């Protein structure tokens, strides 16, 4: 019986470790799964996506957003 318990426990630990890894990789390498800009829907320039994988907006929309955030 203890053998079965050990195996269940090992499985549980593996699942927990895999979950932590998945969460960690999500946090360390945020990427925009959609190639499109959230602002205008146009495709974000490949160069911009390469430089900033987490970019959700094209340069134009990002700049417009930042201007709005600054209250200009
Ligand atoms: Zn845009």
PDB file of the backbone (N, CA, C, O) and the ligand in Angstrom, with CONECT records:
HET     ZN  A 101       1
ATOM      1  N   UNK A   1       0.849  -1.209   0.000  1.00  0.00           N
ATOM      2  CA  UNK A   1       0.000   0.000   0.000  1.00  0.00           C
ATOM      3  C   UNK A   1       0.877   1.249   0.000  1.00  0.00           C
ATOM      4  O   UNK A   1       0.592   2.217  -0.705  1.00  0.00           O
ATOM      5  N   UNK A   2       1.946   1.221   0.796  1.00  0.00           N
ATOM      6  CA  UNK A   2       2.797   2.403   0.868  1.00  0.00           C
ATOM      7  C   UNK A   2       3.433   2.696  -0.495  1.00  0.00           C
ATOM      8  O   UNK A   2       3.726   3.844  -0.829  1.00  0.00           O
ATOM      9  N   UNK A   3       3.639   1.618  -1.277  1.00  0.00           N
ATOM     10  CA  UNK A   3       4.227   1.802  -2.606  1.00  0.00           C
ATOM     11  C   UNK A   3       3.295   2.632  -3.484  1.00  0.00           C
ATOM     12  O   UNK A   3       3.728   3.540  -4.193  1.00  0.00           O
ATOM     13  N   UNK A   4       2.011   2.302  -3.419  1.00  0.00           N
ATOM     14  CA  UNK A   4       1.023   3.040  -4.214  1.00  0.00           C
ATOM     15  C   UNK A   4       0.950   4.494  -3.760  1.00  0.00           C
ATOM     16  O   UNK A   4       0.836   5.411  -4.572  1.00  0.00           O
ATOM     17  N   UNK A   5       1.017   4.682  -2.451  1.00  0.00           N
ATOM     18  CA  UNK A   5       0.968   6.039  -1.913  1.00  0.00           C
ATOM     19  C   UNK A   5       2.165   6.845  -2.403  1.00  0.00           C
ATOM     20  O   UNK A   5       2.037   8.004  -2.798  1.00  0.00           O
ATOM     21  N   UNK A   6       3.341   6.199  -2.368  1.00  0.00           N
ATOM     22  CA  UNK A   6       4.549   6.880  -2.824  1.00  0.00           C
ATOM     23  C   UNK A   6       4.404   7.337  -4.261  1.00  0.00           C
ATOM     24  O   UNK A   6       4.767   8.454  -4.629  1.00  0.00           O
ATOM     25  N   UNK A   7       3.853   6.419  -5.069  1.00  0.00           N
ATOM     26  CA  UNK A   7       3.721   6.738  -6.492  1.00  0.00           C
ATOM     27  C   UNK A   7       2.734   7.892  -6.702  1.00  0.00           C
ATOM     28  O   UNK A   7       2.960   8.779  -7.525  1.00  0.00           O
ATOM     29  N   UNK A   8       1.650   7.858  -5.949  1.00  0.00           N
ATOM     30  CA  UNK A   8       0.660   8.932  -6.066  1.00  0.00           C
ATOM     31  C   UNK A   8       1.279  10.260  -5.654  1.00  0.00           C
ATOM     32  O   UNK A   8       1.030  11.307  -6.252  1.00  0.00           O
ATOM     33  N   UNK A   9       2.095  10.172  -4.608  1.00  0.00           N
ATOM     34  CA  UNK A   9       2.736  11.386  -4.116  1.00  0.00           C
ATOM     35  C   UNK A   9       3.740  11.927  -5.129  1.00  0.00           C
ATOM     36  O   UNK A   9       3.812  13.134  -5.362  1.00  0.00           O
ATOM     37  N   UNK A  10       4.506  11.028  -5.723  1.00  0.00           N
ATOM     38  CA  UNK A  10       5.496  11.438  -6.716  1.00  0.00           C
ATOM     39  C   UNK A  10       4.808  12.082  -7.904  1.00  0.00           C
ATOM     40  O   UNK A  10       5.281  13.080  -8.448  1.00  0.00           O
ATOM     41  N   UNK A  11       3.673  11.493  -8.305  1.00  0.00           N
ATOM     42  CA  UNK A  11       2.920  12.025  -9.433  1.00  0.00           C
ATOM     43  C   UNK A  11       2.414  13.434  -9.120  1.00  0.00           C
ATOM     44  O   UNK A  11       2.447  14.340  -9.953  1.00  0.00           O
ATOM     45  N   UNK A  12       1.944  13.570  -7.879  1.00  0.00           N
ATOM     46  CA  UNK A  12       1.420  14.866  -7.465  1.00  0.00           C
ATOM     47  C   UNK A  12       2.528  15.924  -7.482  1.00  0.00           C
ATOM     48  O   UNK A  12       2.318  17.060  -7.906  1.00  0.00           O
ATOM     49  N   UNK A  13       3.702  15.524  -7.014  1.00  0.00           N
ATOM     50  CA  UNK A  13       4.809  16.475  -6.989  1.00  0.00           C
ATOM     51  C   UNK A  13       5.233  16.871  -8.398  1.00  0.00           C
ATOM     52  O   UNK A  13       5.566  18.026  -8.667  1.00  0.00           O
ATOM     53  N   UNK A  14       5.212  15.869  -9.298  1.00  0.00           N
ATOM     54  CA  UNK A  14       5.575  16.159 -10.681  1.00  0.00           C
ATOM     55  C   UNK A  14       4.589  17.136 -11.300  1.00  0.00           C
ATOM     56  O   UNK A  14       4.973  18.066 -12.009  1.00  0.00           O
ATOM     57  N   UNK A  15       3.307  16.907 -11.017  1.00  0.00           N
ATOM     58  CA  UNK A  15       2.284  17.798 -11.569  1.00  0.00           C
ATOM     59  C   UNK A  15       2.440  19.213 -11.028  1.00  0.00           C
ATOM     60  O   UNK A  15       2.282  20.197 -11.750  1.00  0.00           O
ATOM     61  N   UNK A  16       2.752  19.287  -9.742  1.00  0.00           N
ATOM     62  CA  UNK A  16       2.931  20.600  -9.141  1.00  0.00           C
ATOM     63  C   UNK A  16       4.134  21.304  -9.769  1.00  0.00           C
ATOM     64  O   UNK A  16       4.070  22.492 -10.083  1.00  0.00           O
ATOM     65  N   UNK A  17       5.223  20.568  -9.948  1.00  0.00           N
ATOM     66  CA  UNK A  17       6.418  21.150 -10.530  1.00  0.00           C
ATOM     67  C   UNK A  17       6.148  21.609 -11.960  1.00  0.00           C
ATOM     68  O   UNK A  17       6.611  22.670 -12.377  1.00  0.00           O
ATOM     69  N   UNK A  18       5.404  20.812 -12.700  1.00  0.00           N
ATOM     70  CA  UNK A  18       5.096  21.182 -14.081  1.00  0.00           C
ATOM     71  C   UNK A  18       4.247  22.443 -14.109  1.00  0.00           C
ATOM     72  O   UNK A  18       4.438  23.310 -14.962  1.00  0.00           O
ATOM     73  N   UNK A  19       3.309  22.543 -13.174  1.00  0.00           N
ATOM     74  CA  UNK A  19       2.462  23.723 -13.109  1.00  0.00           C
ATOM     75  C   UNK A  19       3.276  24.959 -12.795  1.00  0.00           C
ATOM     76  O   UNK A  19       3.069  26.015 -13.393  1.00  0.00           O
ATOM     77  N   UNK A  20       4.206  24.830 -11.853  1.00  0.00           N
ATOM     78  CA  UNK A  20       5.055  25.956 -11.489  1.00  0.00           C
ATOM     79  C   UNK A  20       5.892  26.381 -12.675  1.00  0.00           C
ATOM     80  O   UNK A  20       6.050  27.573 -12.941  1.00  0.00           O
ATOM     81  N   UNK A  21       6.431  25.400 -13.390  1.00  0.00           N
ATOM     82  CA  UNK A  21       7.254  25.715 -14.557  1.00  0.00           C
ATOM     83  C   UNK A  21       6.443  26.449 -15.604  1.00  0.00           C
ATOM     84  O   UNK A  21       6.913  27.418 -16.200  1.00  0.00           O
ATOM     85  N   UNK A  22       5.210  25.980 -15.830  1.00  0.00           N
ATOM     86  CA  UNK A  22       4.365  26.603 -16.846  1.00  0.00           C
ATOM     87  C   UNK A  22       4.078  28.045 -16.473  1.00  0.00           C
ATOM     88  O   UNK A  22       4.141  28.940 -17.316  1.00  0.00           O
ATOM     89  N   UNK A  23       3.759  28.265 -15.196  1.00  0.00           N
ATOM     90  CA  UNK A  23       3.470  29.624 -14.741  1.00  0.00           C
ATOM     91  C   UNK A  23       4.725  30.475 -14.857  1.00  0.00           C
ATOM     92  O   UNK A  23       4.668  31.628 -15.284  1.00  0.00           O
ATOM     93  N   UNK A  24       5.869  29.890 -14.471  1.00  0.00           N
ATOM     94  CA  UNK A  24       7.112  30.648 -14.494  1.00  0.00           C
ATOM     95  C   UNK A  24       7.468  31.065 -15.924  1.00  0.00           C
ATOM     96  O   UNK A  24       7.887  32.198 -16.160  1.00  0.00           O
ATOM     97  N   UNK A  25       7.299  30.146 -16.869  1.00  0.00           N
ATOM     98  CA  UNK A  25       7.665  30.479 -18.245  1.00  0.00           C
ATOM     99  C   UNK A  25       6.717  31.532 -18.798  1.00  0.00           C
ATOM    100  O   UNK A  25       7.099  32.336 -19.649  1.00  0.00           O
ATOM    101  N   UNK A  26       5.486  31.527 -18.315  1.00  0.00           N
ATOM    102  CA  UNK A  26       4.534  32.556 -18.745  1.00  0.00           C
ATOM    103  C   UNK A  26       4.966  33.920 -18.236  1.00  0.00           C
ATOM    104  O   UNK A  26       4.825  34.932 -18.924  1.00  0.00           O
ATOM    105  N   UNK A  27       5.498  33.931 -17.008  1.00  0.00           N
ATOM    106  CA  UNK A  27       5.870  35.204 -16.406  1.00  0.00           C
ATOM    107  C   UNK A  27       7.165  35.740 -16.990  1.00  0.00           C
ATOM    108  O   UNK A  27       7.298  36.945 -17.205  1.00  0.00           O
ATOM    109  N   UNK A  28       8.121  34.855 -17.247  1.00  0.00           N
ATOM    110  CA  UNK A  28       9.436  35.330 -17.668  1.00  0.00           C
ATOM    111  C   UNK A  28       9.465  35.694 -19.141  1.00  0.00           C
ATOM    112  O   UNK A  28      10.271  36.524 -19.561  1.00  0.00           O
ATOM    113  N   UNK A  29       8.594  35.082 -19.929  1.00  0.00           N
ATOM    114  CA  UNK A  29       8.619  35.364 -21.363  1.00  0.00           C
ATOM    115  C   UNK A  29       7.217  35.675 -21.870  1.00  0.00           C
ATOM    116  O   UNK A  29       6.592  34.869 -22.561  1.00  0.00           O
ATOM    117  N   UNK A  30       6.747  36.840 -21.518  1.00  0.00           N
ATOM    118  CA  UNK A  30       5.404  37.182 -21.987  1.00  0.00           C
ATOM    119  C   UNK A  30       5.407  37.428 -23.484  1.00  0.00           C
ATOM    120  O   UNK A  30       6.229  38.186 -23.998  1.00  0.00           O
ATOM    121  N   UNK A  31       4.501  36.797 -24.163  1.00  0.00           N
ATOM    122  CA  UNK A  31       4.411  37.035 -25.600  1.00  0.00           C
ATOM    123  C   UNK A  31       2.961  37.282 -25.977  1.00  0.00           C
ATOM    124  O   UNK A  31       2.038  36.767 -25.346  1.00  0.00           O
ATOM    125  N   UNK A  32       2.787  38.056 -26.988  1.00  0.00           N
ATOM    126  CA  UNK A  32       1.453  38.319 -27.502  1.00  0.00           C
ATOM    127  C   UNK A  32       1.089  37.192 -28.458  1.00  0.00           C
ATOM    128  O   UNK A  32       1.664  37.087 -29.541  1.00  0.00           O
ATOM    129  N   UNK A  33       0.142  36.349 -28.066  1.00  0.00           N
ATOM    130  CA  UNK A  33      -0.210  35.206 -28.918  1.00  0.00           C
ATOM    131  C   UNK A  33      -0.909  35.652 -30.198  1.00  0.00           C
ATOM    132  O   UNK A  33      -0.991  34.886 -31.158  1.00  0.00           O
ATOM    133  N   UNK A  34      -1.415  36.888 -30.218  1.00  0.00           N
ATOM    134  CA  UNK A  34      -2.054  37.406 -31.418  1.00  0.00           C
ATOM    135  C   UNK A  34      -1.088  38.359 -32.093  1.00  0.00           C
ATOM    136  O   UNK A  34      -0.493  39.222 -31.447  1.00  0.00           O
ATOM    137  N   UNK A  35      -0.942  38.199 -33.380  1.00  0.00           N
ATOM    138  CA  UNK A  35       0.008  39.048 -34.088  1.00  0.00           C
ATOM    139  C   UNK A  35      -0.566  40.440 -34.275  1.00  0.00           C
ATOM    140  O   UNK A  35       0.147  41.366 -34.661  1.00  0.00           O
ATOM    141  N   UNK A  36      -1.864  40.589 -34.000  1.00  0.00           N
ATOM    142  CA  UNK A  36      -2.516  41.857 -34.285  1.00  0.00           C
ATOM    143  C   UNK A  36      -2.407  42.864 -33.161  1.00  0.00           C
ATOM    144  O   UNK A  36      -2.248  42.511 -31.992  1.00  0.00           O
ATOM    145  N   UNK A  37      -2.496  44.125 -33.543  1.00  0.00           N
ATOM    146  CA  UNK A  37      -2.487  45.223 -32.589  1.00  0.00           C
ATOM    147  C   UNK A  37      -3.838  45.304 -31.895  1.00  0.00           C
ATOM    148  O   UNK A  37      -4.881  45.164 -32.533  1.00  0.00           O
ATOM    149  N   UNK A  38      -3.815  45.534 -30.567  1.00  0.00           N
ATOM    150  CA  UNK A  38      -5.070  45.643 -29.819  1.00  0.00           C
ATOM    151  C   UNK A  38      -5.791  46.942 -30.152  1.00  0.00           C
ATOM    152  O   UNK A  38      -7.002  47.063 -29.969  1.00  0.00           O
ATOM    153  N   UNK A  39      -5.024  47.909 -30.643  1.00  0.00           N
ATOM    154  CA  UNK A  39      -5.622  49.204 -30.927  1.00  0.00           C
ATOM    155  C   UNK A  39      -6.319  49.245 -32.268  1.00  0.00           C
ATOM    156  O   UNK A  39      -7.501  49.579 -32.343  1.00  0.00           O
ATOM    157  N   UNK A  40      -5.605  48.910 -33.325  1.00  0.00           N
ATOM    158  CA  UNK A  40      -6.153  49.091 -34.667  1.00  0.00           C
ATOM    159  C   UNK A  40      -6.400  47.763 -35.381  1.00  0.00           C
ATOM    160  O   UNK A  40      -7.030  47.734 -36.438  1.00  0.00           O
ATOM    161  N   UNK A  41      -5.901  46.654 -34.803  1.00  0.00           N
ATOM    162  CA  UNK A  41      -6.155  45.361 -35.423  1.00  0.00           C
ATOM    163  C   UNK A  41      -5.186  45.019 -36.537  1.00  0.00           C
ATOM    164  O   UNK A  41      -5.189  43.902 -37.056  1.00  0.00           O
ATOM    165  N   UNK A  42      -4.355  45.987 -36.903  1.00  0.00           N
ATOM    166  CA  UNK A  42      -3.354  45.722 -37.933  1.00  0.00           C
ATOM    167  C   UNK A  42      -2.259  44.829 -37.353  1.00  0.00           C
ATOM    168  O   UNK A  42      -2.069  44.771 -36.138  1.00  0.00           O
ATOM    169  N   UNK A  43      -1.556  44.147 -38.224  1.00  0.00           N
ATOM    170  CA  UNK A  43      -0.471  43.302 -37.751  1.00  0.00           C
ATOM    171  C   UNK A  43       0.664  44.166 -37.220  1.00  0.00           C
ATOM    172  O   UNK A  43       1.050  45.157 -37.839  1.00  0.00           O
ATOM    173  N   UNK A  44       1.193  43.775 -36.058  1.00  0.00           N
ATOM    174  CA  UNK A  44       2.310  44.519 -35.481  1.00  0.00           C
ATOM    175  C   UNK A  44       3.559  44.214 -36.294  1.00  0.00           C
ATOM    176  O   UNK A  44       3.803  43.070 -36.678  1.00  0.00           O
ATOM    177  N   UNK A  45       4.348  45.258 -36.550  1.00  0.00           N
ATOM    178  CA  UNK A  45       5.559  45.090 -37.340  1.00  0.00           C
ATOM    179  C   UNK A  45       6.411  43.962 -36.779  1.00  0.00           C
ATOM    180  O   UNK A  45       6.648  43.913 -35.572  1.00  0.00           O
ATOM    181  N   UNK A  46       6.884  43.039 -37.649  1.00  0.00           N
ATOM    182  CA  UNK A  46       7.702  41.903 -37.182  1.00  0.00           C
ATOM    183  C   UNK A  46       8.933  42.356 -36.396  1.00  0.00           C
ATOM    184  O   UNK A  46       9.340  41.700 -35.437  1.00  0.00           O
ATOM    185  N   UNK A  47       9.518  43.476 -36.805  1.00  0.00           N
ATOM    186  CA  UNK A  47      10.705  43.967 -36.101  1.00  0.00           C
ATOM    187  C   UNK A  47      10.350  44.360 -34.671  1.00  0.00           C
ATOM    188  O   UNK A  47      11.108  44.126 -33.730  1.00  0.00           O
ATOM    189  N   UNK A  48       9.179  44.961 -34.542  1.00  0.00           N
ATOM    190  CA  UNK A  48       8.728  45.383 -33.201  1.00  0.00           C
ATOM    191  C   UNK A  48       8.415  44.155 -32.350  1.00  0.00           C
ATOM    192  O   UNK A  48       8.750  44.105 -31.166  1.00  0.00           O
ATOM    193  N   UNK A  49       7.767  43.166 -32.967  1.00  0.00           N
ATOM    194  CA  UNK A  49       7.441  41.955 -32.231  1.00  0.00           C
ATOM    195  C   UNK A  49       8.702  41.211 -31.810  1.00  0.00           C
ATOM    196  O   UNK A  49       8.749  40.595 -30.745  1.00  0.00           O
ATOM    197  N   UNK A  50       9.719  41.277 -32.659  1.00  0.00           N
ATOM    198  CA  UNK A  50      10.973  40.599 -32.339  1.00  0.00           C
ATOM    199  C   UNK A  50      11.684  41.310 -31.192  1.00  0.00           C
ATOM    200  O   UNK A  50      12.272  40.676 -30.316  1.00  0.00           O
ATOM    201  N   UNK A  51      11.617  42.643 -31.216  1.00  0.00           N
ATOM    202  CA  UNK A  51      12.293  43.424 -30.180  1.00  0.00           C
ATOM    203  C   UNK A  51      11.520  43.375 -28.876  1.00  0.00           C
ATOM    204  O   UNK A  51      12.108  43.404 -27.795  1.00  0.00           O
ATOM    205  N   UNK A  52      10.195  43.301 -28.980  1.00  0.00           N
ATOM    206  CA  UNK A  52       9.342  43.344 -27.784  1.00  0.00           C
ATOM    207  C   UNK A  52       8.215  42.332 -27.957  1.00  0.00           C
ATOM    208  O   UNK A  52       7.111  42.683 -28.373  1.00  0.00           O
ATOM    209  N   UNK A  53       8.504  41.077 -27.633  1.00  0.00           N
ATOM    210  CA  UNK A  53       7.520  40.001 -27.866  1.00  0.00           C
ATOM    211  C   UNK A  53       6.214  40.220 -27.121  1.00  0.00           C
ATOM    212  O   UNK A  53       5.177  39.676 -27.501  1.00  0.00           O
ATOM    213  N   UNK A  54       6.264  41.020 -26.058  1.00  0.00           N
ATOM    214  CA  UNK A  54       5.049  41.222 -25.270  1.00  0.00           C
ATOM    215  C   UNK A  54       4.220  42.380 -25.795  1.00  0.00           C
ATOM    216  O   UNK A  54       3.165  42.698 -25.247  1.00  0.00           O
ATOM    217  N   UNK A  55       4.704  43.011 -26.863  1.00  0.00           N
ATOM    218  CA  UNK A  55       3.990  44.174 -27.394  1.00  0.00           C
ATOM    219  C   UNK A  55       2.586  43.779 -27.828  1.00  0.00           C
ATOM    220  O   UNK A  55       2.398  42.818 -28.574  1.00  0.00           O
ATOM    221  N   UNK A  56       1.609  44.533 -27.352  1.00  0.00           N
ATOM    222  CA  UNK A  56       0.214  44.238 -27.700  1.00  0.00           C
ATOM    223  C   UNK A  56      -0.315  45.223 -28.731  1.00  0.00           C
ATOM    224  O   UNK A  56      -1.405  45.047 -29.274  1.00  0.00           O
ATOM    225  N   UNK A  57       0.477  46.267 -28.994  1.00  0.00           N
ATOM    226  CA  UNK A  57       0.004  47.291 -29.925  1.00  0.00           C
ATOM    227  C   UNK A  57       1.117  47.667 -30.887  1.00  0.00           C
ATOM    228  O   UNK A  57       2.299  47.514 -30.581  1.00  0.00           O
ATOM    229  N   UNK A  58       0.731  48.154 -32.037  1.00  0.00           N
ATOM    230  CA  UNK A  58       1.723  48.654 -32.976  1.00  0.00           C
ATOM    231  C   UNK A  58       2.303  49.952 -32.417  1.00  0.00           C
ATOM    232  O   UNK A  58       1.758  50.532 -31.478  1.00  0.00           O
ATOM    233  N   UNK A  59       3.384  50.389 -32.991  1.00  0.00           N
ATOM    234  CA  UNK A  59       4.088  51.563 -32.469  1.00  0.00           C
ATOM    235  C   UNK A  59       3.157  52.775 -32.406  1.00  0.00           C
ATOM    236  O   UNK A  59       3.156  53.524 -31.429  1.00  0.00           O
ATOM    237  N   UNK A  60       2.371  52.951 -33.462  1.00  0.00           N
ATOM    238  CA  UNK A  60       1.464  54.091 -33.525  1.00  0.00           C
ATOM    239  C   UNK A  60       0.481  54.085 -32.361  1.00  0.00           C
ATOM    240  O   UNK A  60       0.313  55.087 -31.666  1.00  0.00           O
ATOM    241  N   UNK A  61      -0.166  52.941 -32.161  1.00  0.00           N
ATOM    242  CA  UNK A  61      -1.176  52.848 -31.104  1.00  0.00           C
ATOM    243  C   UNK A  61      -0.528  52.947 -29.735  1.00  0.00           C
ATOM    244  O   UNK A  61      -1.097  53.539 -28.817  1.00  0.00           O
ATOM    245  N   UNK A  62       0.672  52.364 -29.589  1.00  0.00           N
ATOM    246  CA  UNK A  62       1.363  52.422 -28.309  1.00  0.00           C
ATOM    247  C   UNK A  62       1.687  53.863 -27.956  1.00  0.00           C
ATOM    248  O   UNK A  62       1.519  54.284 -26.812  1.00  0.00           O
ATOM    249  N   UNK A  63       2.156  54.622 -28.951  1.00  0.00           N
ATOM    250  CA  UNK A  63       2.507  56.016 -28.696  1.00  0.00           C
ATOM    251  C   UNK A  63       1.264  56.830 -28.373  1.00  0.00           C
ATOM    252  O   UNK A  63       1.293  57.696 -27.498  1.00  0.00           O
ATOM    253  N   UNK A  64       0.181  56.556 -29.071  1.00  0.00           N
ATOM    254  CA  UNK A  64      -1.077  57.257 -28.804  1.00  0.00           C
ATOM    255  C   UNK A  64      -1.537  56.968 -27.383  1.00  0.00           C
ATOM    256  O   UNK A  64      -1.991  57.864 -26.672  1.00  0.00           O
ATOM    257  N   UNK A  65      -1.414  55.690 -26.968  1.00  0.00           N
ATOM    258  CA  UNK A  65      -1.815  55.291 -25.624  1.00  0.00           C
ATOM    259  C   UNK A  65      -0.971  55.997 -24.580  1.00  0.00           C
ATOM    260  O   UNK A  65      -1.486  56.478 -23.571  1.00  0.00           O
ATOM    261  N   UNK A  66       0.346  56.056 -24.833  1.00  0.00           N
ATOM    262  CA  UNK A  66       1.232  56.688 -23.856  1.00  0.00           C
ATOM    263  C   UNK A  66       0.960  58.185 -23.758  1.00  0.00           C
ATOM    264  O   UNK A  66       1.052  58.778 -22.683  1.00  0.00           O
ATOM    265  N   UNK A  67       0.622  58.788 -24.905  1.00  0.00           N
ATOM    266  CA  UNK A  67       0.273  60.208 -24.870  1.00  0.00           C
ATOM    267  C   UNK A  67      -0.974  60.417 -24.024  1.00  0.00           C
ATOM    268  O   UNK A  67      -1.055  61.362 -23.240  1.00  0.00           O
ATOM    269  N   UNK A  68      -1.961  59.509 -24.195  1.00  0.00           N
ATOM    270  CA  UNK A  68      -3.196  59.626 -23.421  1.00  0.00           C
ATOM    271  C   UNK A  68      -2.903  59.456 -21.933  1.00  0.00           C
ATOM    272  O   UNK A  68      -3.447  60.167 -21.089  1.00  0.00           O
ATOM    273  N   UNK A  69      -2.014  58.477 -21.630  1.00  0.00           N
ATOM    274  CA  UNK A  69      -1.718  58.211 -20.214  1.00  0.00           C
ATOM    275  C   UNK A  69      -1.028  59.399 -19.571  1.00  0.00           C
ATOM    276  O   UNK A  69      -1.190  59.656 -18.378  1.00  0.00           O
ATOM    277  N   UNK A  70      -0.253  60.127 -20.376  1.00  0.00           N
ATOM    278  CA  UNK A  70       0.432  61.309 -19.840  1.00  0.00           C
ATOM    279  C   UNK A  70      -0.510  62.501 -19.776  1.00  0.00           C
ATOM    280  O   UNK A  70      -0.162  63.555 -19.244  1.00  0.00           O
ATOM    281  N   UNK A  71      -1.690  62.323 -20.319  1.00  0.00           N
ATOM    282  CA  UNK A  71      -2.664  63.394 -20.276  1.00  0.00           C
ATOM    283  C   UNK A  71      -2.397  64.488 -21.287  1.00  0.00           C
ATOM    284  O   UNK A  71      -2.776  65.639 -21.070  1.00  0.00           O
ATOM    285  N   UNK A  72      -1.758  64.149 -22.373  1.00  0.00           N
ATOM    286  CA  UNK A  72      -1.476  65.157 -23.402  1.00  0.00           C
ATOM    287  C   UNK A  72      -2.510  65.102 -24.525  1.00  0.00           C
ATOM    288  O   UNK A  72      -2.431  65.879 -25.476  1.00  0.00           O
TER     289      UNK A  72
HETATM  290 ZN    ZN A 101      -2.233  49.726 -33.923  1.00  0.00          ZN
END
